[in-house]
Amino acid sequence: MNTLMHLLDNRSTEQIWNLAVLSMILISIFSFLLGASTYLEAFYFLPIVITSWYGARNSGITLSLITCITLALVEIVRPDFSTIKILAYWLPFTISLVFTAILVTSFRNAHRVESVAADTDNLTNLLNSRSFYFKLAGELLRSSRNRQVLSLAYLDIDDFKLINDSQGHAEGDKLLIEVAVCLQNSLRVTDTVARLGGDEFVCLLPETQQPEAKVAISAVAKELNKRMIDNKWSVSFSIGLVTFETIPKTSKEAIKISDELMYLAKKSGKNNIFSEIYSLK
C-alpha cells in the first residue's frame, strides 16, 4: 500500500486522470463481458477515490458522472435492458459515487491544510524545524548518493531580545517576518529557508561550493543589515556557513556543525560570517 501511495504521489494530475479513466473503462468492459449476473460495481469506487485524492479539483466528481453514464450505456445494450432498473438502481449508484468523490475531495483538502500548517512556522510561513530536518535529511541522502557538495548557513539575530524588551513583541515579530522575506527573496528558488525557533534561521544551498555560498550569504547579510537600518532596528547577524564536502550522516549532525560555527562568529564580536569546509578526506 505504501509503495502504491508513493507511486501515485509522484504522478501528475493528468497521469492520475488517465489511470483512473483507464481503470474505469477496463472494469466496464469486464462487467459487460461477464454479464448482468456478475456485480463489479464496488470496483468502480477505487478509481473514484484515487482521482479524488490525487487528481485535480473536482476530477473525482467528473469521473463519477462519466462512470455512471458509461454504466447506463452498458445496461442499455444488454438484452435484458429495463428502464425501471436504470432509475431504481443506477440513479442511487450515481449518487453514491458522487457523494464518495465529494467526501474524499473534502477530506483531502482538509488534510492538505493540516499538513501545511504542521510543516510551516506560524509567524513567518517558512518551514519549521520539524519539516526542515526532514528536508535536510533527504538532501543529505541525495548529495551523498550523487557525490555532490551542499552548503548550510545558520543565522542568529544579534541583540534581538533588546527589540522585544524595548519595543515589544509585536515589533519583534515584525522584524522576524522581515528577515524571513529577505532570506527568501535573496536566495535561489532551489534553496530552502527555515526558522528553527526564536531568532534562529537556517538556509540550505544544495550543490553549492564554498566560493558561491560565501558570495550568496554575504549578499544576504548585506541586504539584511540594510533592511534593519531602514527600519531602525539595532540588530545585526552572526552567521555560520559550512560547505559539506563530506556529507554528515544525520540532519542533527549537520545542524550542530553550522550552529557551532555561528557561535564562533557571535563570540568574535557579532555581525560576522564564519565559514569553513567540512571534509574528512
HELIX and SHEET records of a PDB file:
HELIX    1   1 ASN A    2  ASP A    9  1                                   8    
HELIX    2   2 THR A   13  LEU A   34  1                                  22    
HELIX    3   3 GLU A   41  TYR A   44  5                                   4    
HELIX    4   4 PHE A   45  TYR A   54  1                                  10    
HELIX    5   5 SER A   59  ILE A   76  1                                  18    
HELIX    6   6 THR A   83  LYS A   85  1                                   3    
HELIX    7   7 ILE A   86  TRP A   90  3                                   5    
HELIX    8   8 LEU A   91  ASP A  119  1                                  29    
HELIX    9   9 SER A  129  ASN A  146  1                                  18    
HELIX   10  10 PHE A  160  GLN A  167  1                                   8    
HELIX   11  11 HIS A  169  SER A  186  1                                  18    
HELIX   12  12 GLN A  210  ASP A  230  1                                  21    
HELIX   13  13 SER A  251  LYS A  267  1                                  17    
SHEET    1   A 5 THR A 192  GLY A 197  0                                        
SHEET    2   A 5 GLU A 200  PRO A 206 -1                                        
SHEET    3   A 5 LEU A 150  ASP A 158 -1                                        
SHEET    4   A 5 SER A 236  PHE A 244 -1                                        
SHEET    5   A 5 ILE A 273  TYR A 278  1                                        
END                                                                             
